[in-house]
């Protein structure tokens, strides 16, 4: 499997209770194209935030990231913007599952989120269950085997297609 279970890079930080309406405003939900959705990611926060997002690899936030409406496009637009992982103190359960289903690494680690600095670097190893930031390593419960397989395949749909085509159990 190589190192595809380890993702990361430059960090952009957000606070608590980041709502899906802020991640991707409802008027853009007619699209499912990740690149098109990425053009509107965090639009309510202005062009400076959008430019910083496009130059980042990891979104880091406080508690309750992805709260609000249940919309898969909130994870999809982050993928379209080049985000490799989201690390938060906690997630809306629906956002967490949508992230996994679309192939976006989502890790709950309050200590790592607290240690992250805007513009710094963060690396997530979802097999080992570690987040590296600022010279420190923070453990989290590693993904269960089935979630690791979904992530390795690029999301739930590619995983199911590979399972049916290859006879995975």
DSSP file (Angstrom, degrees, kcal/mol; ACC not computed):
  #  RESIDUE AA STRUCTURE BP1 BP2  ACC     N-H-->O    O-->H-N    N-H-->O    O-->H-N    TCO  KAPPA ALPHA  PHI   PSI    X-CA   Y-CA   Z-CA
    1    1 A X    >         0   0    0      0, 0.0     3,-1.1     0, 0.0     4,-0.1   0.000 360.0 360.0 360.0 -11.7    0.0    0.0    0.0
    2    2 A X  T 3   -     0   0    0      1,-0.2     3,-0.2     2,-0.1     0, 0.0  -0.333 360.0 -43.0  68.5-145.5    3.0    2.4    0.2
    3    3 A X  T >  S+     0   0    0      1,-0.2     3,-2.5     2,-0.1    -1,-0.2   0.160  97.0 113.3-109.8  17.2    2.6    5.7    2.0
    4    4 A X  T <  S+     0   0    0     -3,-1.1    -1,-0.2     1,-0.3    -2,-0.1   0.664  71.7  67.3 -65.7 -11.2   -0.8    6.7    0.7
    5    5 A X  T 3  S+     0   0    0     -3,-0.2   121,-2.1    -4,-0.1     2,-0.6   0.509  92.0  71.5 -81.3  -4.6   -2.0    6.3    4.3
    6    6 A X  E <   +A  125   0A   0     -3,-2.5     2,-0.3   119,-0.2   119,-0.2  -0.958  65.0 160.6-115.4 117.4    0.2    9.2    5.2
    7    7 A X  E     +A  124   0A   0    117,-2.6   117,-3.6    -2,-0.6     2,-0.3  -0.903  11.7  98.5-132.4 158.9   -1.1   12.6    4.0
    8    8 A X  E     +A  123   0A   0     -2,-0.3     2,-0.3   115,-0.2   115,-0.2  -0.994  13.6 151.7 160.3-161.8   -0.5   16.2    5.0
    9    9 A X  E     +A  122   0A   0    113,-2.5   113,-2.1    -2,-0.3     2,-0.1  -0.997  60.9  18.8 140.2-143.8    1.3   19.4    4.3
   10   10 A X  E     -A  121   0A   0     -2,-0.3    47,-3.2   111,-0.2    48,-2.4  -0.375  69.8-136.1 -70.9 138.9    0.5   23.1    4.8
   11   11 A X  E     -d   58   0B   0    109,-2.7   108,-2.6   106,-0.3     2,-0.4  -0.724  17.5-170.1-100.8 141.0   -2.2   23.9    7.4
   12   12 A X  E     -d   59   0B   0     46,-2.3    48,-2.6    -2,-0.3     2,-0.3  -0.999  22.5-148.5-120.4 131.5   -5.1   26.4    7.3
   13   13 A X  E     +d   60   0B   0     -2,-0.4     2,-0.3    46,-0.2    48,-0.2  -0.752  17.7 178.1-107.1 149.0   -6.9   26.8   10.6
   14   14 A X        -     0   0    0     46,-2.5    48,-0.2    -2,-0.3    51,-0.0  -0.874  24.1-118.3-134.8 168.1  -10.5   27.6   11.5
   15   15 A X        -     0   0    0     -2,-0.3    47,-2.0     1,-0.2     3,-0.4   0.241  48.6 -53.4 -87.6-148.1  -12.4   27.9   14.7
   16   16 A X  S    S+     0   0    0      1,-0.2    -1,-0.2    45,-0.2    48,-0.2  -0.516 108.0  22.5 -93.7 160.9  -15.3   26.0   16.2
   17   17 A X        -     0   0    0     46,-3.1     2,-0.7     1,-0.2    -1,-0.2   0.853  68.7-175.9  55.2  44.0  -18.7   25.2   14.8
   18   18 A X        -     0   0    0     45,-0.4    48,-2.2    -3,-0.4    49,-1.0  -0.634  18.9-144.0 -73.7 113.7  -17.7   25.6   11.1
   19   19 A X  B >>  -g   67   0C   0     -2,-0.7     4,-2.0    47,-0.2     3,-1.3  -0.453  17.1-123.4 -84.4 148.9  -21.0   25.1    9.4
   20   20 A X  H 3> S+     0   0    0     47,-2.8     4,-2.8     1,-0.3    48,-0.1   0.776 112.7  64.2 -61.8 -25.6  -21.5   23.4    6.0
   21   21 A X  H 34 S+     0   0    0     46,-0.3    -1,-0.3     1,-0.2    23,-0.2   0.782 107.0  42.8 -67.7 -25.6  -23.2   26.6    4.8
   22   22 A X  H <4 S+     0   0    0     -3,-1.3    20,-0.6     2,-0.1    22,-0.4   0.845 112.8  51.9 -83.3 -39.2  -19.8   28.3    5.3
   23   23 A X  H  < S-     0   0    0     -4,-2.0    19,-2.0     1,-0.3     2,-0.3   0.953 137.3  -4.1 -62.5 -49.7  -17.8   25.4    3.8
   24   24 A X  B  < S-H   41   0D   0     -4,-2.8    -1,-0.3    17,-0.2    -2,-0.1  -0.852  82.2-127.8-146.8 108.6  -20.0   25.4    0.6
   25   25 A X    >   -     0   0    0     15,-0.5     3,-2.0    -3,-0.3     4,-0.1  -0.202  24.1-116.4 -58.0 145.7  -23.0   27.7    0.4
   26   26 A X  G >  S+     0   0    0      1,-0.3     3,-1.8     2,-0.2    -1,-0.1   0.739 106.9  70.9 -56.1 -30.0  -26.3   26.1   -0.5
   27   27 A X  G 3  S+     0   0    0      1,-0.3     3,-0.3     2,-0.1    -1,-0.3   0.674  96.8  53.6 -66.6 -13.6  -26.7   27.9   -3.8
   28   28 A X  G X  S+     0   0    0     -3,-2.0     3,-1.7     1,-0.2    -1,-0.3   0.367  75.7 100.6 -99.0   4.6  -23.9   25.9   -5.3
   29   29 A X  T <   +     0   0    0     -3,-1.8    -1,-0.2     1,-0.3    -2,-0.1   0.480  60.4  82.0 -73.4   0.2  -25.3   22.4   -4.4
   30   30 A X  T 3  S+     0   0    0     -3,-0.3     2,-0.3    -4,-0.1    -1,-0.3   0.650  86.4  71.4 -74.4 -14.1  -26.5   22.0   -8.0
   31   31 A X    <   -     0   0    0     -3,-1.7    42,-0.1     1,-0.1    -3,-0.0  -0.732  49.6-179.3-102.5 150.7  -23.0   20.9   -8.9
   32   32 A X        +     0   0    0     -2,-0.3     2,-0.6    44,-0.0    -1,-0.1   0.281  51.0 116.6-120.8   3.2  -21.2   17.7   -8.0
   33   33 A X     >  -     0   0    0      1,-0.2     4,-2.7     2,-0.0     5,-0.3  -0.630  58.1-149.7 -77.0 117.0  -17.9   18.6   -9.7
   34   34 A X  H  > S+     0   0    0     -2,-0.6     4,-2.3     1,-0.2    -1,-0.2   0.873  95.2  49.6 -56.1 -40.7  -15.1   18.9   -7.1
   35   35 A X  H  > S+     0   0    0      2,-0.2     4,-1.0     1,-0.2    -1,-0.2   0.914 113.1  46.1 -66.9 -42.1  -13.2   21.6   -9.1
   36   36 A X  H >4 S+     0   0    0      1,-0.2     3,-0.5     2,-0.2     4,-0.4   0.921 113.9  48.4 -66.0 -43.9  -16.3   23.8   -9.6
   37   37 A X  H >< S+     0   0    0     -4,-2.7     3,-1.8     1,-0.2     4,-0.4   0.879 103.9  61.8 -62.9 -37.6  -17.4   23.4   -6.0
   38   38 A X  H >< S+     0   0    0     -4,-2.3     3,-1.0     1,-0.3    -1,-0.2   0.817  91.8  66.1 -59.9 -31.2  -13.8   24.3   -4.8
   39   39 A X  T << S+     0   0    0     -4,-1.0    -1,-0.3    -3,-0.5    -2,-0.2   0.730 110.1  37.2 -61.7 -20.8  -14.2   27.7   -6.5
   40   40 A X  T X  S+     0   0    0     -3,-1.8     3,-1.9    -4,-0.4   -15,-0.5   0.348  83.0 131.9-114.4   3.5  -16.9   28.5   -3.9
   41   41 A X  B <  S-H   24   0D   0     -3,-1.0   -17,-0.2    -4,-0.4   -18,-0.2  -0.379  87.6  -4.1 -60.8 130.9  -15.4   26.8   -0.8
   42   42 A X  T >  S+     0   0    0    -19,-2.0     3,-1.8   -20,-0.6     4,-0.3   0.723  86.0 152.0  57.1  25.6  -15.5   29.1    2.2
   43   43 A X  G X   +     0   0    0     -3,-1.9     3,-1.9   -20,-0.3    -2,-0.1   0.851  63.3  62.7 -53.4 -39.9  -16.9   31.9    0.0
   44   44 A X  G 3  S+     0   0    0    -22,-0.4    -1,-0.3     1,-0.3     3,-0.1   0.739  98.8  57.5 -61.6 -18.2  -18.7   33.6    2.9
   45   45 A X  G <  S-     0   0    0     -3,-1.8     4,-0.4   -23,-0.3    -1,-0.3   0.488 115.3-112.4 -91.2  -2.7  -15.3   34.2    4.5
   46   46 A X    <>  -     0   0    0     -3,-1.9     4,-1.9    -4,-0.3     3,-0.3  -0.068  31.3 -66.3  98.2 165.7  -14.0   36.1    1.5
   47   47 A X  H  > S+     0   0    0      1,-0.2     4,-2.5     2,-0.2     5,-0.2   0.774 124.3  60.4 -64.6 -29.1  -11.4   35.8   -1.2
   48   48 A X  H  > S+     0   0    0      2,-0.2     4,-2.1     1,-0.2    -1,-0.2   0.927 108.0  44.8 -65.5 -43.4   -8.4   35.9    1.2
   49   49 A X  H  > S+     0   0    0     -4,-0.4     4,-2.4    -3,-0.3    -2,-0.2   0.901 112.5  52.4 -65.5 -40.7   -9.6   32.8    3.0
   50   50 A X  H  X S+     0   0    0     -4,-1.9     4,-2.1     2,-0.2    -2,-0.2   0.903 109.5  48.7 -63.2 -40.6  -10.3   31.1   -0.3
   51   51 A X  H  X S+     0   0    0     -4,-2.5     4,-1.0     2,-0.2    -1,-0.2   0.904 111.4  49.6 -65.4 -41.1   -6.8   31.8   -1.6
   52   52 A X  H  < S+     0   0    0     -4,-2.1     3,-0.3     1,-0.2    -2,-0.2   0.886 109.0  53.5 -64.1 -38.5   -5.3   30.5    1.7
   53   53 A X  H >< S+     0   0    0     -4,-2.4     3,-1.8     1,-0.2    -2,-0.2   0.931 106.3  51.5 -60.8 -46.3   -7.4   27.3    1.3
   54   54 A X  H 3< S+     0   0    0     -4,-2.1    -1,-0.2     1,-0.3    -2,-0.2   0.738 109.5  51.1 -65.3 -22.3   -6.1   26.7   -2.2
   55   55 A X  T 3< S+     0   0    0     -4,-1.0    -1,-0.3    -3,-0.3     2,-0.2   0.330 103.1  81.8 -93.8   6.6   -2.5   27.0   -1.0
   56   56 A X    <   -     0   0    0     -3,-1.8   -45,-0.2    25,-0.2     3,-0.1  -0.669  52.6-167.7-113.7 165.1   -3.1   24.5    1.9
   57   57 A X  S    S+     0   0    0    -47,-3.2    27,-3.7     1,-0.3    28,-1.2   0.573  76.3  44.2-119.9 -24.0   -3.2   20.7    2.2
   58   58 A X  E     -de  11  85B   0    -48,-2.4   -46,-2.3    25,-0.2     2,-0.5  -0.991  63.4-150.8-132.8 128.3   -4.8   20.2    5.7
   59   59 A X  E     -de  12  86B   0     26,-2.3    28,-2.8    -2,-0.4     2,-0.4  -0.847  17.7-170.2 -92.6 131.0   -7.8   22.0    7.2
   60   60 A X  E     +de  13  87B   0    -48,-2.6   -46,-2.5    -2,-0.5     2,-0.3  -0.984  13.6 161.5-124.0 134.9   -7.6   22.1   11.0
   61   61 A X  E     - e   0  88B   0     26,-2.0    28,-1.2    -2,-0.4   -46,-0.2  -0.919  33.1-112.7-146.6 169.3  -10.5   23.2   13.2
   62   62 A X    >   -     0   0    0    -47,-2.0    28,-1.2    -2,-0.3    27,-0.7   0.310  67.9 -26.5 -80.6-146.3  -12.0   23.2   16.6
   63   63 A X  T 3  S+     0   0    0     26,-0.3   -46,-3.1     1,-0.2   -45,-0.4  -0.331 118.4  15.4 -72.3 149.9  -15.1   21.4   17.8
   64   64 A X  T >  S-     0   0    0    -48,-0.2     3,-1.2     1,-0.2    27,-0.3   0.807  72.9-176.0  65.5  38.5  -18.0   20.5   15.7
   65   65 A X  B <   +i   91   0E   0     25,-2.5    27,-2.6    -3,-0.5    -1,-0.2  -0.460  68.9  21.7 -66.1 135.3  -16.5   20.9   12.2
   66   66 A X  T 3  S+     0   0    0    -48,-2.2    29,-0.3    25,-0.2    -1,-0.2   0.693  84.9 155.7  82.3  20.9  -19.1   20.3    9.5
   67   67 A X  B <   +g   19   0C   0     -3,-1.2   -47,-2.8   -49,-1.0     2,-0.3  -0.234  38.9  45.4 -70.7 169.0  -22.2   21.0   11.5
   68   68 A X  S    S+     0   0    0    -49,-0.2   -50,-0.0   -48,-0.1   -49,-0.0  -0.759  99.0  21.8 101.8-145.7  -25.4   22.1    9.8
   69   69 A X  S    S-     0   0    0     -2,-0.3     2,-1.1     1,-0.1   -49,-0.1  -0.256  75.6-117.6 -63.9 143.7  -26.9   20.7    6.7
   70   70 A X        +     0   0    0      3,-0.0     2,-0.4     4,-0.0    -1,-0.1  -0.726  53.8 153.7 -82.1 101.8  -26.0   17.1    5.7
   71   71 A X    >   -     0   0    0     -2,-1.1     3,-1.5     1,-0.1     4,-0.5  -0.971  42.2-155.7-139.3 122.6  -24.3   17.7    2.3
   72   72 A X  T >> S+     0   0    0     -2,-0.4     4,-2.1     1,-0.3     3,-1.1   0.793  91.9  73.1 -61.4 -29.1  -21.7   15.6    0.7
   73   73 A X  H 3> S+     0   0    0      1,-0.3     4,-2.7     2,-0.2    -1,-0.3   0.718  82.2  70.0 -63.1 -20.1  -20.5   18.6   -1.3
   74   74 A X  H <> S+     0   0    0     -3,-1.5     4,-0.7     2,-0.2    -1,-0.3   0.899 109.2  34.3 -64.2 -38.7  -18.9   20.0    1.9
   75   75 A X  H <> S+     0   0    0     -3,-1.1     4,-1.9    -4,-0.5     3,-0.2   0.878 116.5  56.1 -78.5 -40.4  -16.3   17.3    1.7
   76   76 A X  H  X S+     0   0    0     -4,-2.1     4,-2.4     1,-0.2    -2,-0.2   0.882 103.8  52.8 -60.7 -40.9  -16.2   17.2   -2.1
   77   77 A X  H  X S+     0   0    0     -4,-2.7     4,-1.4     1,-0.2    -1,-0.2   0.846 107.2  52.9 -67.2 -31.7  -15.3   20.9   -2.4
   78   78 A X  H  <>S+     0   0    0     -4,-0.7     5,-2.6    -3,-0.2     4,-0.2   0.907 109.2  48.7 -68.3 -40.5  -12.4   20.4    0.0
   79   79 A X  H ><5S+     0   0    0     -4,-1.9     3,-1.8     1,-0.2    -2,-0.2   0.927 109.7  52.8 -61.3 -44.9  -11.1   17.6   -2.2
   80   80 A X  H 3<5S+     0   0    0     -4,-2.4    -1,-0.2     1,-0.3    -2,-0.2   0.804 105.2  55.2 -60.9 -29.6  -11.5   19.8   -5.2
   81   81 A X  T 3<5S-     0   0    0     -4,-1.4    -1,-0.3    -5,-0.2   -25,-0.2   0.461 124.6-103.9 -82.8  -1.5   -9.5   22.5   -3.5
   82   82 A X  T < 5 +     0   0    0     -3,-1.8     2,-0.3     1,-0.3    -3,-0.2   0.578  66.1 155.8  91.6  10.5   -6.6   20.1   -2.9
   83   83 A X      < -     0   0    0     -5,-2.6    -1,-0.3    -6,-0.2   -25,-0.2  -0.555  22.3-173.4 -73.5 132.6   -7.2   19.4    0.7
   84   84 A X        +     0   0    0    -27,-3.7    21,-1.1     1,-0.3     2,-0.3   0.693  64.0   4.5 -98.0 -25.0   -5.8   16.0    1.8
   85   85 A X  E     -ef  58 105B   0    -28,-1.2   -26,-2.3    19,-0.2     2,-0.4  -0.994  52.6-144.8-158.3 155.3   -7.1   15.8    5.3
   86   86 A X  E     -ef  59 106B   0     19,-2.5    21,-2.8    -2,-0.3     2,-0.5  -0.998  16.9-172.3-123.7 126.0   -9.3   17.6    7.9
   87   87 A X  E     +ef  60 107B   0    -28,-2.8   -26,-2.0    -2,-0.4     2,-0.3  -0.982  16.8 162.9-118.4 126.0   -8.2   17.4   11.6
   88   88 A X  E     -ef  61 108B   0     19,-2.3    21,-2.3    -2,-0.5   -26,-0.2  -0.936  52.9-117.1-140.6 161.0  -10.6   18.7   14.1
   89   89 A X  S    S-     0   0    0    -28,-1.2    21,-0.4   -27,-0.7     2,-0.3   0.870 102.2 -17.2 -64.0 -36.0  -11.3   18.6   17.8
   90   90 A X        -     0   0    0    -28,-1.2   -25,-2.5    19,-0.1     2,-0.3  -0.966  67.4-141.8-162.9 161.7  -14.6   17.0   16.8
   91   91 A X  B     -i   65   0E   0     -2,-0.3     2,-0.3   -27,-0.3   -25,-0.2  -0.873  29.3-103.8-123.8 154.1  -16.8   16.5   13.8
   92   92 A X     >  -     0   0    0    -27,-2.6     4,-2.5    -2,-0.3     5,-0.2  -0.652  40.6-127.6 -63.3 134.8  -20.5   16.5   12.9
   93   93 A X  H  > S+     0   0    0     -2,-0.3     4,-2.2     1,-0.2     5,-0.2   0.873 108.0  52.5 -60.0 -37.2  -21.0   12.7   12.5
   94   94 A X  H  > S+     0   0    0      2,-0.2     4,-2.6     1,-0.2    -1,-0.2   0.926 109.5  48.2 -66.5 -43.3  -22.6   13.3    9.1
   95   95 A X  H  > S+     0   0    0    -29,-0.3     4,-2.8     2,-0.2    -2,-0.2   0.936 110.1  53.0 -61.3 -44.8  -19.6   15.4    7.9
   96   96 A X  H  X S+     0   0    0     -4,-2.5     4,-2.2     1,-0.2    -2,-0.2   0.936 112.5  43.7 -55.6 -48.5  -17.2   12.7    9.1
   97   97 A X  H  X S+     0   0    0     -4,-2.2     4,-2.7     1,-0.2    -1,-0.2   0.895 112.7  51.8 -67.7 -39.3  -19.0    9.9    7.2
   98   98 A X  H  X S+     0   0    0     -4,-2.6     4,-1.6     2,-0.2     6,-0.2   0.891 108.6  52.7 -62.2 -38.5  -19.3   12.1    4.1
   99   99 A X  H  X>S+     0   0    0     -4,-2.8     5,-3.0     2,-0.2     4,-0.7   0.958 112.0  44.2 -60.8 -51.1  -15.6   12.8    4.2
  100  100 A X  H ><5S+     0   0    0     -4,-2.2     3,-1.3     1,-0.2    -2,-0.2   0.927 111.6  53.7 -59.4 -46.0  -14.7    9.1    4.4
  101  101 A X  H 3<5S+     0   0    0     -4,-2.7    55,-2.1     1,-0.3    56,-0.6   0.787 112.2  44.3 -62.5 -27.9  -17.2    8.2    1.7
  102  102 A X  H 3<5S-     0   0    0     -4,-1.6    -1,-0.3    -3,-0.4    -2,-0.2   0.465 121.3-105.5 -95.2  -2.1  -15.6   10.8   -0.6
  103  103 A X  T <<5S+     0   0    0     -3,-1.3     2,-0.6    -4,-0.7    -3,-0.2   0.638  73.1 139.4  90.4  15.7  -12.1    9.7    0.2
  104  104 A X      < -     0   0    0     -5,-3.0    -1,-0.3    -6,-0.2     2,-0.2  -0.838  54.9-123.8 -95.7 122.9  -11.1   12.7    2.4
  105  105 A X  E     -f   85   0B   0    -21,-1.1   -19,-2.5    -2,-0.6     2,-0.4  -0.479  31.2-174.8 -66.1 128.1   -9.1   11.8    5.5
  106  106 A X  E     -f   86   0B   0     -2,-0.2     2,-0.4   -21,-0.2   -19,-0.2  -0.990   2.1-178.0-129.7 122.3  -10.9   13.1    8.6
  107  107 A X  E     -f   87   0B   0    -21,-2.8   -19,-2.3    -2,-0.4     2,-0.8  -0.977  20.6-146.6-128.7 129.2   -9.3   12.8   12.0
  108  108 A X  E     +f   88   0B   0     -2,-0.4    33,-0.2   -21,-0.2   -19,-0.2  -0.844  40.0 142.3 -93.7 111.5  -10.6   13.7   15.4
  109  109 A X     >  -     0   0    0    -21,-2.3     4,-2.6    -2,-0.8     5,-0.2  -0.685  26.3-174.9-151.4  91.2   -7.7   14.9   17.6
  110  110 A X  H  > S+     0   0    0    -21,-0.4     4,-2.2     1,-0.2     5,-0.1   0.879  88.2  51.2 -56.0 -40.1   -8.3   17.8   19.9
  111  111 A X  H  > S+     0   0    0      2,-0.2     4,-1.8     1,-0.2    -1,-0.2   0.912 111.7  45.7 -67.1 -42.3   -4.6   17.9   21.0
  112  112 A X  H  > S+     0   0    0      2,-0.2     4,-1.4     1,-0.2    -1,-0.2   0.902 112.2  51.6 -66.7 -40.6   -3.3   18.0   17.4
  113  113 A X  H  < S+     0   0    0     -4,-2.6     3,-0.2     1,-0.2    -2,-0.2   0.900 111.0  48.5 -62.0 -40.1   -5.9   20.7   16.4
  114  114 A X  H  < S+     0   0    0     -4,-2.2    -1,-0.2    -5,-0.2    -2,-0.2   0.855 111.8  49.3 -67.0 -35.6   -4.8   22.8   19.4
  115  115 A X  H  < S+     0   0    0     -4,-1.8    -1,-0.2    -5,-0.1    -2,-0.2   0.694  89.7 103.6 -78.7 -19.8   -1.1   22.4   18.5
  116  116 A X     <  -     0   0    0     -4,-1.4     2,-0.4    -3,-0.2     6,-0.1  -0.303  56.6-153.6 -68.9 145.8   -1.5   23.3   14.9
  117  117 A X    >   -     0   0    0      4,-0.2     3,-2.5  -104,-0.0  -106,-0.3  -0.963  28.6-102.2-119.3 139.1   -0.5   26.8   13.6
  118  118 A X  T 3  S+     0   0    0     -2,-0.4  -106,-0.2     1,-0.3     3,-0.1  -0.374 111.8  15.2 -56.7 127.0   -2.0   28.5   10.6
  119  119 A X  T 3  S+     0   0    0   -108,-2.6    -1,-0.3     1,-0.3  -107,-0.1   0.284 105.7 111.5  88.1 -10.7    0.6   28.1    7.7
  120  120 A X  S <  S-     0   0    0     -3,-2.5  -109,-2.7  -110,-0.1     2,-0.3   0.015  70.2 -96.6 -77.8-167.4    2.5   25.3    9.6
  121  121 A X  E     -A   10   0A   0   -111,-0.2    13,-0.6    -3,-0.1     2,-0.3  -0.877  33.0-179.5-117.6 151.9    2.7   21.7    8.6
  122  122 A X  E     -AB   9 133A   0   -113,-2.1  -113,-2.5    -2,-0.3     2,-0.4  -0.990   7.5-163.0-147.0 140.5    0.7   18.7    9.7
  123  123 A X  E     -AB   8 132A   0      9,-2.3     9,-3.2    -2,-0.3     2,-0.5  -0.992   4.6-161.6-128.7 133.8    1.0   15.0    8.7
  124  124 A X  E     -AB   7 131A   0   -117,-3.6  -117,-2.6    -2,-0.4     2,-0.6  -0.951   8.1-170.1-117.1 128.9   -1.6   12.3    9.3
  125  125 A X  E  >> -AB   6 130A   0      5,-2.9     4,-2.0    -2,-0.5     5,-1.8  -0.918   4.7-176.3-114.6 101.6   -1.0    8.6    9.2
  126  126 A X  T  45S+     0   0    0   -121,-2.1    17,-1.6    -2,-0.6  -120,-0.1   0.649  81.3  53.8 -79.1 -12.9   -4.4    7.0    9.4
  127  127 A X  T  45S+     0   0    0   -122,-0.4    -1,-0.2    15,-0.2    15,-0.1   0.914 117.2  35.4 -77.4 -48.4   -3.0    3.5    9.5
  128  128 A X  T  45S-     0   0    0   -123,-0.1    14,-0.2     2,-0.1    -2,-0.2   0.730 107.3-125.5 -77.1 -22.3   -0.8    4.1   12.5
  129  129 A X  T  <5 +     0   0    0     -4,-2.0    11,-2.6     1,-0.3     2,-0.3   0.919  62.9 130.7  76.6  45.1   -3.2    6.5   14.1
  130  130 A X  E   < -BC 125 139A   0     -5,-1.8    -5,-2.9     9,-0.2     2,-0.4  -0.972  43.2-161.6-133.8 149.0   -0.9    9.5   14.5
  131  131 A X  E     -BC 124 138A   0      7,-2.4     7,-3.3    -2,-0.3     2,-0.5  -0.999  13.8-157.1-123.3 126.5   -0.9   13.2   13.7
  132  132 A X  E     +BC 123 137A   0     -9,-3.2    -9,-2.3    -2,-0.4     2,-0.3  -0.910  25.8 151.2-106.2 126.8    2.5   14.9   13.5
  133  133 A X  E >   -BC 122 136A   0      3,-2.5     3,-2.1    -2,-0.5   -11,-0.1  -0.958  63.5  -3.4-154.7 134.8    2.5   18.7   14.1
  134  134 A X  T 3  S-     0   0    0    -13,-0.6     3,-0.1    -2,-0.3   -12,-0.1   0.824 127.5 -54.4  56.0  36.4    5.1   21.1   15.5
  135  135 A X  T 3  S+     0   0    0      1,-0.3     2,-0.3     0, 0.0    -1,-0.3   0.522 118.0 107.4  76.8   4.4    7.6   18.3   16.3
  136  136 A X  E <   -C  133   0A   0     -3,-2.1    -3,-2.5   -24,-0.1     2,-0.5  -0.833  59.1-144.5-113.7 153.6    5.0   16.5   18.4
  137  137 A X  E     -C  132   0A   0     -2,-0.3     2,-0.5    -5,-0.2    -5,-0.2  -0.979  12.9-166.0-119.2 127.2    3.1   13.2   17.6
  138  138 A X  E     -C  131   0A   0     -7,-3.3    -7,-2.4    -2,-0.5     2,-0.2  -0.946  12.9-139.8-114.6 126.4   -0.4   12.9   18.7
  139  139 A X  E     +C  130   0A   0     -2,-0.5     2,-0.3    -9,-0.2    -9,-0.2  -0.518  22.2 174.0 -82.7 152.3   -2.2    9.5   18.7
  140  140 A X        -     0   0    0    -11,-2.6     2,-0.4    -2,-0.2   -31,-0.1  -0.950  48.4 -78.3-143.5 163.6   -5.7    8.8   17.7
  141  141 A X        -     0   0    0     -2,-0.3   -12,-0.2   -33,-0.2   -33,-0.1  -0.491  56.7-120.1 -64.3 119.5   -7.7    5.6   17.3
  142  142 A X        -     0   0    0     -2,-0.4   -15,-0.2   -14,-0.2   -16,-0.1  -0.197  35.0 -90.5 -59.5 152.7   -6.6    4.2   13.9
  143  143 A X        -     0   0    0    -17,-1.6    -1,-0.1     1,-0.1     5,-0.0  -0.346  47.4-106.1 -58.4 141.1   -9.2    3.8   11.3
  144  144 A X    >>  -     0   0    0     -3,-0.1     4,-2.2     1,-0.1     3,-0.5  -0.285  38.9 -98.7 -61.6 160.1  -10.8    0.3   11.4
  145  145 A X  H 3> S+     0   0    0      1,-0.3     4,-2.3     2,-0.2     5,-0.2   0.875 122.7  53.0 -52.0 -45.5   -9.8   -2.0    8.5
  146  146 A X  H 3> S+     0   0    0      1,-0.2     4,-2.1     2,-0.2    -1,-0.3   0.882 109.9  47.9 -63.9 -37.5  -12.8   -1.3    6.4
  147  147 A X  H <> S+     0   0    0     -3,-0.5     4,-2.6     2,-0.2    -1,-0.2   0.875 109.6  53.3 -70.1 -36.0  -12.3    2.4    6.6
  148  148 A X  H  X S+     0   0    0     -4,-2.2     4,-2.6     2,-0.2    -2,-0.2   0.899 110.1  48.5 -62.7 -39.1   -8.6    2.0    5.7
  149  149 A X  H  X S+     0   0    0     -4,-2.3     4,-1.8    -5,-0.2    -2,-0.2   0.911 110.4  50.4 -67.0 -42.3   -9.7    0.0    2.6
  150  150 A X  H  <>S+     0   0    0     -4,-2.1     5,-2.8     1,-0.2     4,-0.4   0.926 113.4  46.2 -60.3 -44.8  -12.3    2.7    1.7
  151  151 A X  H ><5S+     0   0    0     -4,-2.6     3,-1.4     1,-0.2    -2,-0.2   0.918 110.2  52.7 -65.2 -43.5   -9.6    5.4    2.0
  152  152 A X  H 3<5S+     0   0    0     -4,-2.6    -1,-0.2     1,-0.3    -2,-0.2   0.829 110.0  49.6 -61.4 -31.9   -7.0    3.3    0.0
  153  153 A X  T 3<5S-     0   0    0     -4,-1.8    -1,-0.3    -5,-0.2    -2,-0.2   0.503 122.2-106.3 -86.2  -4.6   -9.6    2.9   -2.8
  154  154 A X  T < 5S-     0   0    0     -3,-1.4    -3,-0.2    -4,-0.4     2,-0.2   0.640  77.7 -31.1  92.3  14.9  -10.4    6.6   -2.9
  155  155 A X  S  ><S-     0   0    0     -5,-2.8     4,-1.9    -6,-0.2   -53,-0.2  -0.658  83.3 -63.2 128.6 175.8  -13.8    6.6   -1.3
  156  156 A X  H  > S+     0   0    0    -55,-2.1     4,-2.9    -2,-0.2     5,-0.2   0.917 124.7  49.2 -67.1 -46.1  -16.9    4.4   -0.9
  157  157 A X  H  > S+     0   0    0    -56,-0.6     4,-2.6     1,-0.2     5,-0.2   0.954 114.3  44.3 -63.0 -50.5  -18.0    4.3   -4.5
  158  158 A X  H  > S+     0   0    0      1,-0.2     4,-2.6     2,-0.2    -1,-0.2   0.888 113.9  53.1 -59.8 -35.2  -14.5    3.3   -5.9
  159  159 A X  H  X S+     0   0    0     -4,-1.9     4,-2.5     2,-0.2    -2,-0.2   0.934 110.6  45.3 -63.6 -45.8  -14.2    0.8   -3.0
  160  160 A X  H  X S+     0   0    0     -4,-2.9     4,-2.5     2,-0.2     5,-0.2   0.905 113.0  50.7 -64.5 -40.7  -17.5   -0.8   -3.9
  161  161 A X  H  X S+     0   0    0     -4,-2.6     4,-2.4    -5,-0.2     5,-0.2   0.918 112.6  46.3 -62.9 -42.8  -16.6   -0.9   -7.6
  162  162 A X  H  X S+     0   0    0     -4,-2.6     4,-2.8    -5,-0.2     6,-0.4   0.883 111.6  53.0 -66.0 -37.7  -13.2   -2.5   -6.8
  163  163 A X  H  X>S+     0   0    0     -4,-2.5     4,-1.1    -5,-0.2     5,-0.9   0.919 113.7  41.2 -63.8 -43.8  -15.0   -5.0   -4.4
  164  164 A X  H  <5S+     0   0    0     -4,-2.5    -2,-0.2     2,-0.2    -1,-0.2   0.888 119.6  44.6 -72.4 -38.3  -17.4   -6.1   -7.1
  165  165 A X  H  <5S+     0   0    0     -4,-2.4    -2,-0.2    -5,-0.2    -3,-0.2   0.881 123.9  33.5 -73.1 -38.4  -14.9   -6.2   -9.9
  166  166 A X  H  <5S-     0   0    0     -4,-2.8    -1,-0.2    -5,-0.2    -2,-0.2   0.452 105.7-116.8-101.2  -0.6  -12.2   -7.9   -7.9
  167  167 A X  T  <5 +     0   0    0     -4,-1.1    -3,-0.2    -5,-0.2    -4,-0.2   0.781  47.8 175.6  71.9  26.8  -14.2  -10.1   -5.7
  168  168 A X      <       0   0    0     -5,-0.9    -1,-0.2    -6,-0.4    -2,-0.0  -0.300 360.0 360.0 -60.1 149.7  -13.1   -8.4   -2.4
  169  169 A X              0   0    0     -5,-0.0    -1,-0.1     0, 0.0    -6,-0.0   0.413 360.0 360.0 -97.9 360.0  -14.8   -9.8    0.7
